[in-house]
């Protein structure tokens, strides 16, 4: 066998499954706009931690699953998550060394780009975009990012995901 083996593929897949499950949890109407983007956070983490394993293709596939779960136009979340993954991979060496607060600001900006892509696609389809649909989920995602980052990093180190 190879001296360098990739391990922890099941942890990566499990983290995506948990993110999809968190996406499907029903929320009251008032809390729908506050729902963080769990799948995007998992995509960002794995693209940042292991850019050679979880990249644009995996993000595209995860986005297609999000499109099916949310019953939205097939490909809109896939495109947005692929671009998020591309940006994360391009900036991963910088983002990794930021302290958690600065990482959260970066994640907020990346999530704004994510939501602007989705709103742009919805605008092309003739759906009126709402500014709150962009700001509130991006804000809750950024607020939860340090905790998600710590949990994901703990799991990656605990299970030696390489």
N, CA, C and O of each residue as an XYZ file, in Angstrom:
648
protein
N       0.829     -1.186      0.000
C       0.000      0.000      0.000
C       0.870      1.245      0.000
O       2.053      1.208      0.340
N       0.278      2.290     -0.372
C       0.912      3.594     -0.411
C       1.205      4.083      1.003
O       0.434      3.823      1.927
N       2.322      4.791      1.170
C       2.597      5.340      2.498
C       1.633      6.480      2.824
O       1.351      6.759      3.989
N       1.135      7.130      1.773
C       0.170      8.211      1.988
C      -1.197      7.703      1.543
O      -1.423      7.472      0.356
N      -2.094      7.533      2.486
C      -3.435      7.076      2.163
C      -4.430      8.159      2.527
O      -4.305      8.837      3.546
N      -5.401      8.297      1.677
C      -6.476      9.235      1.994
C      -7.446      8.528      2.917
O      -7.942      7.439      2.629
N      -7.697      9.176      4.021
C      -8.597      8.591      5.005
C      -9.684      9.595      5.322
O      -9.544     10.793      5.077
N     -10.753      9.087      5.865
C     -11.796      9.955      6.366
C     -12.848     10.357      5.351
O     -13.604     11.301      5.581
N     -12.906      9.655      4.238
C     -13.934      9.980      3.246
C     -15.334      9.859      3.822
O     -16.237     10.604      3.442
N     -15.511      8.916      4.745
C     -16.830      8.752      5.356
C     -17.178      9.948      6.242
O     -18.351     10.300      6.363
N     -16.181     10.575      6.859
C     -16.432     11.767      7.690
C     -16.868     12.925      6.805
O     -17.766     13.686      7.167
N     -16.238     13.059      5.653
C     -16.616     14.128      4.718
C     -18.052     13.927      4.253
O     -18.852     14.862      4.264
N     -18.369     12.714      3.849
C     -19.726     12.416      3.376
C     -20.735     12.599      4.505
O     -21.816     13.145      4.283
N     -20.395     12.150      5.715
C     -21.291     12.302      6.861
C     -21.545     13.779      7.172
O     -22.664     14.155      7.521
N     -20.526     14.606      7.048
C     -20.722     16.041      7.311
C     -21.681     16.658      6.294
O     -22.485     17.523      6.643
N     -21.599     16.220      5.046
C     -22.542     16.718      4.042
C     -23.954     16.210      4.330
O     -24.919     16.960      4.185
N     -24.086     14.961      4.730
C     -25.410     14.411      5.049
C     -26.042     15.180      6.206
O     -27.229     15.502      6.164
N     -25.259     15.471      7.231
C     -25.779     16.244      8.370
C     -26.192     17.637      7.916
O     -27.219     18.153      8.357
N     -25.396     18.253      7.033
C     -25.749     19.582      6.515
C     -27.053     19.530      5.726
O     -27.880     20.435      5.840
N     -27.246     18.479      4.926
C     -28.504     18.334      4.181
C     -29.676     18.133      5.138
O     -30.765     18.658      4.907
N     -29.459     17.379      6.205
C     -30.520     17.166      7.179
C     -30.878     18.472      7.891
O     -32.056     18.751      8.115
N     -29.872     19.271      8.248
C     -30.134     20.564      8.885
C     -30.866     21.502      7.930
O     -31.640     22.354      8.366
N     -30.626     21.350      6.647
C     -31.310     22.155      5.641
C     -32.798     21.801      5.565
O     -33.630     22.652      5.251
N     -33.122     20.545      5.852
C     -34.506     20.088      5.717
C     -35.345     20.267      6.978
O     -36.553     20.034      6.946
N     -34.735     20.673      8.081
C     -35.490     20.858      9.316
C     -36.504     21.977      9.107
O     -36.134     23.084      8.715
N     -37.782     21.697      9.366
C     -38.789     22.751      9.186
C     -38.631     23.840     10.252
O     -38.392     23.560     11.427
N     -38.770     25.064      9.809
C     -38.694     26.220     10.697
C     -39.977     27.022     10.581
O     -40.651     26.955      9.553
N     -40.330     27.782     11.612
C     -41.492     28.667     11.488
C     -41.219     29.729     10.421
O     -40.072     29.996     10.064
N     -42.297     30.324      9.925
C     -42.169     31.304      8.842
C     -41.220     32.441      9.196
O     -40.438     32.879      8.352
N     -41.278     32.924     10.436
C     -40.448     34.058     10.810
C     -38.959     33.690     10.829
O     -38.104     34.565     10.702
N     -38.651     32.406     10.986
C     -37.250     31.981     11.082
C     -36.668     31.506      9.753
O     -35.477     31.204      9.674
N     -37.488     31.437      8.717
C     -36.993     30.961      7.426
C     -35.846     31.823      6.900
O     -34.872     31.304      6.355
N     -35.967     33.151      7.066
C     -34.915     34.038      6.567
C     -33.641     33.964      7.400
O     -32.583     34.405      6.950
N     -33.729     33.413      8.608
C     -32.560     33.323      9.481
C     -31.807     32.006      9.322
O     -30.769     31.814      9.955
N     -32.311     31.098      8.488
C     -31.687     29.783      8.334
C     -30.277     29.943      7.762
O     -30.103     30.503      6.679
N     -29.282     29.454      8.484
C     -27.916     29.532      7.944
C     -27.736     28.551      6.791
O     -28.489     27.587      6.658
N     -26.759     28.801      5.987
C     -26.452     27.939      4.845
C     -25.480     26.845      5.291
O     -24.264     26.976      5.155
N     -26.049     25.770      5.826
C     -25.242     24.689      6.375
C     -24.385     24.024      5.311
O     -23.203     23.762      5.537
N     -24.969     23.752      4.161
C     -24.217     23.069      3.102
C     -23.071     23.949      2.617
O     -21.974     23.454      2.360
N     -23.319     25.240      2.491
C     -22.256     26.148      2.063
C     -21.130     26.182      3.090
O     -19.960     26.255      2.716
N     -21.463     26.131      4.378
C     -20.415     26.117      5.400
C     -19.570     24.848      5.303
O     -18.351     24.902      5.460
N     -20.207     23.715      5.047
C     -19.459     22.462      4.905
C     -18.593     22.518      3.649
O     -17.440     22.088      3.674
N     -19.134     23.041      2.560
C     -18.357     23.193      1.325
C     -17.148     24.090      1.566
O     -16.037     23.764      1.149
N     -17.361     25.206      2.228
C     -16.264     26.135      2.499
C     -15.214     25.478      3.381
O     -14.018     25.598      3.116
N     -15.651     24.784      4.428
C     -14.670     24.168      5.323
C     -13.817     23.143      4.580
O     -12.589     23.203      4.638
N     -14.460     22.199      3.880
C     -13.684     21.146      3.234
C     -12.871     21.686      2.058
O     -11.786     21.175      1.780
N     -13.369     22.702      1.370
C     -12.581     23.313      0.292
C     -11.373     24.043      0.850
O     -10.336     24.135      0.192
N     -11.505     24.558      2.052
C     -10.403     25.256      2.693
C      -9.411     24.262      3.321
O      -8.198     24.444      3.211
N      -9.922     23.227      3.970
C      -9.062     22.279      4.675
C      -8.406     21.278      3.728
O      -7.222     20.972      3.864
N      -9.173     20.774      2.775
C      -8.674     19.757      1.840
C      -9.056     20.137      0.406
O      -9.919     19.494     -0.191
N      -8.425     21.170     -0.151
C      -8.837     21.636     -1.476
C      -8.624     20.616     -2.590
O      -9.261     20.716     -3.639
N      -7.750     19.644     -2.388
C      -7.533     18.626     -3.420
C      -8.574     17.516     -3.380
O      -8.722     16.772     -4.350
N      -9.295     17.395     -2.272
C     -10.306     16.336     -2.153
C     -11.717     16.842     -2.396
O     -12.499     16.208     -3.104
N     -12.036     17.978     -1.812
C     -13.381     18.536     -1.965
C     -13.226     19.840     -2.733
O     -12.779     20.852     -2.193
N     -13.601     19.793     -3.984
C     -13.411     20.951     -4.838
C     -14.695     21.382     -5.518
O     -15.791     21.240     -4.977
N     -14.530     21.900     -6.693
C     -15.652     22.473     -7.430
C     -16.654     21.399     -7.836
O     -17.861     21.635     -7.780
N     -16.179     20.227     -8.242
C     -17.085     19.149     -8.652
C     -17.965     18.660     -7.513
O     -19.171     18.482     -7.677
N     -17.352     18.446     -6.360
C     -18.128     18.006     -5.192
C     -19.110     19.085     -4.768
O     -20.230     18.786     -4.356
N     -18.689     20.344     -4.870
C     -19.577     21.457     -4.517
C     -20.744     21.551     -5.492
O     -21.875     21.829     -5.091
N     -20.472     21.324     -6.753
C     -21.530     21.339     -7.769
C     -22.558     20.256     -7.453
O     -23.764     20.505     -7.486
N     -22.073     19.053     -7.146
C     -22.974     17.952     -6.823
C     -23.784     18.253     -5.567
O     -24.986     17.989     -5.529
N     -23.139     18.802     -4.540
C     -23.856     19.175     -3.315
C     -24.909     20.233     -3.622
O     -26.004     20.200     -3.061
N     -24.584     21.172     -4.508
C     -25.547     22.197     -4.904
C     -26.746     21.615     -5.632
O     -27.870     22.080     -5.446
N     -26.517     20.599     -6.459
C     -27.644     19.941     -7.129
C     -28.572     19.287     -6.110
O     -29.793     19.325     -6.266
N     -28.002     18.692     -5.079
C     -28.822     18.090     -4.025
C     -29.612     19.176     -3.292
O     -30.781     18.974     -2.963
N     -28.983     20.323     -3.034
C     -29.692     21.442     -2.396
C     -30.839     21.907     -3.293
O     -31.923     22.213     -2.797
N     -30.612     21.964     -4.601
C     -31.683     22.354     -5.527
C     -32.861     21.394     -5.445
O     -34.015     21.822     -5.468
N     -32.580     20.113     -5.349
C     -33.658     19.124     -5.247
C     -34.381     19.264     -3.910
O     -35.611     19.219     -3.862
N     -33.620     19.435     -2.819
C     -34.233     19.560     -1.499
C     -35.118     20.793     -1.421
O     -36.226     20.735     -0.887
N     -34.629     21.912     -1.953
C     -35.377     23.175     -1.876
C     -36.386     23.344     -3.004
O     -37.102     24.344     -3.055
N     -36.444     22.374     -3.904
C     -37.372     22.426     -5.030
C     -37.190     23.727     -5.824
O     -38.159     24.413     -6.149
N     -35.938     24.047     -6.124
C     -35.631     25.258     -6.872
C     -35.129     24.875     -8.258
O     -34.971     23.695     -8.572
N     -34.884     25.869     -9.065
C     -34.382     25.657    -10.415
C     -33.100     24.830    -10.353
O     -32.149     25.197     -9.664
N     -33.085     23.729    -11.069
C     -31.950     22.817    -11.013
C     -30.696     23.504    -11.543
O     -30.630     23.885    -12.712
N     -29.723     23.654    -10.684
C     -28.451     24.232    -11.066
C     -28.134     25.568    -10.430
O     -26.981     25.998    -10.456
N     -29.127     26.240     -9.859
C     -28.822     27.568     -9.305
C     -27.952     27.472     -8.060
O     -26.979     28.217     -7.938
N     -28.269     26.589     -7.147
C     -27.418     26.418     -5.972
C     -26.121     25.709     -6.352
O     -25.082     25.937     -5.733
N     -26.180     24.854     -7.364
C     -24.972     24.179     -7.832
C     -23.969     25.198     -8.366
O     -22.781     25.125     -8.051
N     -24.438     26.136     -9.165
C     -23.557     27.177     -9.684
C     -23.004     28.038     -8.548
O     -21.808     28.330     -8.506
N     -23.873     28.436     -7.636
C     -23.447     29.297     -6.535
C     -22.416     28.586     -5.654
O     -21.409     29.188     -5.280
N     -22.653     27.318     -5.318
C     -21.701     26.592     -4.469
C     -20.401     26.290     -5.204
O     -19.338     26.247     -4.583
N     -20.468     26.082     -6.507
C     -19.238     25.875     -7.277
C     -18.388     27.145     -7.260
O     -17.166     27.071     -7.132
N     -19.023     28.296     -7.386
C     -18.281     29.564     -7.331
C     -17.743     29.806     -5.925
O     -16.618     30.277     -5.766
N     -18.539     29.488     -4.904
C     -18.073     29.608     -3.519
C     -16.857     28.711     -3.300
O     -15.880     29.128     -2.678
N     -16.915     27.493     -3.806
C     -15.791     26.574     -3.669
C     -14.566     27.100     -4.414
O     -13.448     27.022     -3.903
N     -14.769     27.633     -5.612
C     -13.656     28.200     -6.375
C     -12.989     29.335     -5.603
O     -11.764     29.388     -5.495
N     -13.807     30.242     -5.068
C     -13.248     31.361     -4.293
C     -12.508     30.872     -3.055
O     -11.438     31.380     -2.718
N     -13.084     29.886     -2.385
C     -12.461     29.349     -1.175
C     -11.130     28.675     -1.503
O     -10.147     28.855     -0.785
N     -11.099     27.910     -2.577
C      -9.863     27.237     -2.958
C      -8.791     28.261     -3.347
O      -7.619     28.103     -3.006
N      -9.202     29.304     -4.059
C      -8.243     30.351     -4.447
C      -7.676     31.090     -3.236
O      -6.521     31.516     -3.251
N      -8.490     31.241     -2.187
C      -8.089     32.018     -1.016
C      -7.803     31.159      0.215
O      -7.596     31.697      1.302
N      -7.787     29.837      0.062
C      -7.745     28.975      1.249
C      -6.509     29.174      2.109
O      -6.597     29.056      3.331
N      -5.370     29.471      1.519
C      -4.171     29.658      2.340
C      -4.245     30.932      3.166
O      -3.670     31.001      4.252
N      -4.936     31.925      2.670
C      -5.110     33.159      3.437
C      -6.162     32.985      4.526
O      -5.960     33.386      5.672
N      -7.293     32.380      4.149
C      -8.405     32.243      5.093
C      -8.000     31.376      6.286
O      -8.395     31.657      7.418
N      -7.219     30.332      6.041
C      -6.846     29.399      7.107
C      -6.061     30.057      8.232
O      -6.150     29.619      9.379
N      -5.301     31.094      7.930
C      -4.479     31.722      8.960
C      -5.196     32.865      9.667
O      -4.677     33.405     10.644
N      -6.378     33.243      9.191
C      -7.136     34.303      9.840
C      -7.652     33.817     11.192
O      -7.951     32.633     11.343
N      -7.762     34.697     12.165
C      -8.444     34.326     13.415
C      -9.937     34.126     13.131
O     -10.438     34.617     12.120
N     -10.650     33.419     14.000
C     -12.064     33.086     13.741
C     -12.951     34.290     13.407
O     -13.826     34.186     12.547
N     -12.742     35.414     14.062
C     -13.561     36.588     13.767
C     -13.354     37.097     12.350
O     -14.314     37.452     11.666
N     -12.122     37.130     11.917
C     -11.837     37.579     10.560
C     -12.292     36.539      9.533
O     -12.714     36.897      8.433
N     -12.209     35.267      9.883
C     -12.761     34.231      9.012
C     -14.259     34.437      8.840
O     -14.783     34.289      7.736
N     -14.949     34.776      9.918
C     -16.395     34.994      9.849
C     -16.731     36.150      8.911
O     -17.711     36.081      8.169
N     -15.933     37.199      8.938
C     -16.164     38.328      8.018
C     -15.959     37.877      6.579
O     -16.734     38.242      5.694
N     -14.920     37.088      6.343
C     -14.671     36.566      5.001
C     -15.808     35.663      4.555
O     -16.249     35.738      3.408
N     -16.284     34.816      5.447
C     -17.399     33.926      5.125
C     -18.649     34.742      4.826
O     -19.409     34.394      3.923
N     -18.873     35.820      5.568
C     -20.004     36.698      5.309
C     -19.941     37.241      3.882
O     -20.948     37.237      3.174
N     -18.782     37.701      3.460
C     -18.639     38.246      2.108
C     -18.817     37.174      1.040
O     -19.430     37.422      0.002
N     -18.283     35.992      1.294
C     -18.459     34.888      0.341
C     -19.928     34.487      0.262
O     -20.429     34.175     -0.818
N     -20.623     34.495      1.404
C     -22.049     34.144      1.389
C     -22.879     35.216      0.685
O     -23.888     34.897      0.056
N     -22.473     36.471      0.782
C     -23.163     37.527      0.028
C     -23.039     37.235     -1.467
O     -24.012     37.363     -2.209
N     -21.842     36.845     -1.909
C     -21.656     36.486     -3.318
C     -22.532     35.301     -3.680
O     -23.155     35.293     -4.742
N     -22.590     34.298     -2.812
C     -23.441     33.126     -3.023
C     -24.904     33.543     -3.221
O     -25.557     33.111     -4.171
N     -25.403     34.377     -2.325
C     -26.800     34.781     -2.407
C     -27.061     35.711     -3.584
O     -28.147     35.676     -4.162
N     -26.095     36.536     -3.950
C     -26.279     37.407     -5.106
C     -26.382     36.597     -6.398
O     -27.141     36.963     -7.295
N     -25.638     35.515     -6.502
C     -25.742     34.636     -7.668
C     -27.127     34.015     -7.724
O     -27.754     33.978     -8.782
N     -27.606     33.524     -6.578
C     -28.939     32.907     -6.540
C     -30.022     33.944     -6.854
O     -30.961     33.654     -7.595
N     -29.893     35.144     -6.294
C     -30.886     36.186     -6.573
C     -30.823     36.651     -8.022
O     -31.849     36.992     -8.610
N     -29.632     36.665     -8.597
C     -29.491     37.017    -10.007
C     -30.236     36.008    -10.883
O     -30.942     36.391    -11.816
N     -30.074     34.715    -10.578
C     -30.773     33.675    -11.338
C     -32.279     33.804    -11.143
O     -33.041     33.664    -12.099
N     -32.709     34.069     -9.923
C     -34.146     34.255     -9.668
C     -34.665     35.492    -10.394
O     -35.796     35.492    -10.879
N     -33.857     36.538    -10.474
C     -34.254     37.739    -11.207
C     -34.415     37.461    -12.686
O     -35.329     37.995    -13.315
N     -33.555     36.644    -13.251
C     -33.683     36.256    -14.661
C     -34.973     35.484    -14.876
O     -35.608     35.599    -15.924
N     -35.361     34.691    -13.871
C     -36.595     33.911    -13.971
C     -37.836     34.760    -13.734
O     -38.953     34.278    -13.919
N     -37.663     36.018    -13.328
C     -38.799     36.901    -13.112
C     -39.293     36.951    -11.685
O     -40.348     37.529    -11.421
N     -38.561     36.363    -10.758
C     -38.940     36.416     -9.352
C     -38.298     37.647     -8.723
O     -37.105     37.894     -8.900
N     -39.082     38.403     -7.999
C     -38.573     39.625     -7.374
C     -37.672     39.279     -6.193
O     -38.131     38.682     -5.220
N     -36.391     39.650     -6.269
C     -35.506     39.378     -5.138
C     -35.748     40.353     -3.994
O     -36.187     41.484     -4.203
N     -35.455     39.894     -2.782
C     -35.604     40.697     -1.580
C     -34.237     40.810     -0.904
O     -33.520     39.818     -0.774
N     -33.884     42.015     -0.480
C     -32.571     42.251      0.124
C     -32.384     41.423      1.394
O     -31.279     40.954      1.666
N     -33.443     41.241      2.168
C     -33.333     40.475      3.414
C     -33.001     39.022      3.151
O     -32.428     38.352      4.009
N     -33.357     38.519      1.958
C     -33.017     37.149      1.612
C     -31.512     36.972      1.468
O     -31.008     35.849      1.506
N     -30.804     38.066      1.304
C     -29.351     38.018      1.169
C     -28.673     38.262      2.511
O     -27.791     37.503      2.911
N     -29.076     39.300      3.192
C     -28.343     39.743      4.379
C     -28.510     38.838      5.593
O     -27.525     38.492      6.244
N     -29.735     38.453      5.903
C     -29.959     37.681      7.133
C     -29.327     36.288      7.108
O     -28.654     35.924      8.072
N     -29.515     35.484      6.040
C     -28.844     34.172      6.049
C     -27.318     34.293      6.017
O     -26.619     33.489      6.633
N     -26.807     35.285      5.307
C     -25.351     35.484      5.284
C     -24.846     35.862      6.670
O     -23.768     35.434      7.083
N     -25.623     36.660      7.379
C     -25.228     37.073      8.735
C     -25.267     35.899      9.706
O     -24.335     35.716     10.488
N     -26.334     35.099      9.667
C     -26.407     33.949     10.577
C     -25.336     32.914     10.241
O     -24.790     32.273     11.139
N     -25.036     32.748      8.963
C     -23.965     31.831      8.571
C     -22.627     32.302      9.114
O     -21.845     31.504      9.630
N     -22.362     33.604      8.998
C     -21.101     34.152      9.500
C     -21.015     34.058     11.021
O     -19.945     33.795     11.570
N     -22.135     34.271     11.697
C     -22.141     34.184     13.168
C     -21.858     32.754     13.630
O     -21.144     32.545     14.611
N     -22.417     31.773     12.925
C     -22.227     30.371     13.312
C     -20.907     29.785     12.819
O     -20.500     28.715     13.269
N     -20.231     30.482     11.891
C     -19.022     29.933     11.292
C     -17.941     29.533     12.307
O     -17.415     28.425     12.199
N     -17.582     30.377     13.285
C     -16.512     29.951     14.205
C     -16.819     28.636     14.918
O     -15.927     27.802     15.074
N     -18.047     28.438     15.346
C     -18.408     27.181     15.999
C     -18.358     26.000     15.050
O     -17.841     24.940     15.399
N     -18.894     26.178     13.851
C     -18.857     25.103     12.849
C     -17.413     24.775     12.494
O     -17.047     23.607     12.360
N     -16.602     25.807     12.343
C     -15.192     25.606     12.012
C     -14.494     24.790     13.092
O     -13.742     23.866     12.781
N     -14.733     25.119     14.344
C     -14.081     24.404     15.449
C     -14.522     22.934     15.492
O     -13.696     22.043     15.687
N     -15.820     22.685     15.312
C     -16.331     21.310     15.331
C     -15.756     20.513     14.160
O     -15.316     19.377     14.335
N     -15.762     21.111     12.967
C     -15.257     20.407     11.785
C     -13.748     20.137     11.911
O     -13.271     19.063     11.542
N     -13.021     21.105     12.425
C     -11.579     20.914     12.599
C     -11.303     19.820     13.627
O     -10.392     19.011     13.448
N     -12.097     19.795     14.713
C     -11.944     18.738     15.711
C     -12.182     17.363     15.083
O     -11.411     16.431     15.308
N     -13.259     17.243     14.293
C     -13.561     15.963     13.645
C     -12.473     15.561     12.656
O     -12.087     14.394     12.582
N     -11.985     16.540     11.896
C     -10.929     16.242     10.920
C      -9.674     15.742     11.629
O      -9.041     14.796     11.161
N      -9.314     16.348     12.723
C      -8.121     15.929     13.464
C      -8.358     14.619     14.224
O      -7.473     13.765     14.281
N      -9.545     14.461     14.804
C      -9.857     13.272     15.589
C      -9.846     12.023     14.719
O      -9.357     10.975     15.141
N     -10.380     12.129     13.510
C     -10.474     10.965     12.618
C      -9.373     10.948     11.560
O      -9.410     10.137     10.634
N      -8.403     11.834     11.696
C      -7.237     11.893     10.801
C      -7.648     11.944      9.331
O      -7.152     11.168      8.515
N      -8.548     12.854      9.001
C      -9.008     13.014      7.632
C      -7.914     13.720      6.848
O      -7.543     14.853      7.153
N      -7.406     13.035      5.835
C      -6.344     13.617      4.994
C      -6.704     13.533      3.538
O      -5.933     13.971      2.684
